[in-house]
Amino acid sequence: MLIALIFAIAETAILITYTVRRAKGADLPALNAVNIRNLILAALATALGYAVTHHYALSGADVVPLVVLGCVLPTQAGTALGHMSTFWARLTWLPAVLGGLAVGSVDPNAPWPW
């Protein structure tokens, strides 16, 4: 859970930084379009993380946090990071995959916090 929390905080910080830079007049495009490739990769990584730690039953209440924190947030953070940095422009899929894997592998019954 600790790793997933760290990833969620980092992704949120990326999106806040992007929003602040855009509000201050930086020439950054809006994040109104979703990168479908990265969204699919994040969904697959979330499903893989869940499949690896399949120690608890998935309920309907677990689906929404998995989709929001494991798919949408990492995808948008990767897109924002790609717009802010030329180095990360080629690696926008990496935050989506790592964030999805971190959130998907959360096991609340695990003895360790990570």
Helices and strands as residue ranges (DSSP letters): H 2-23, H 36-52, H 60-67, I 68-72, H 73-84, G 88-90, H 93-104
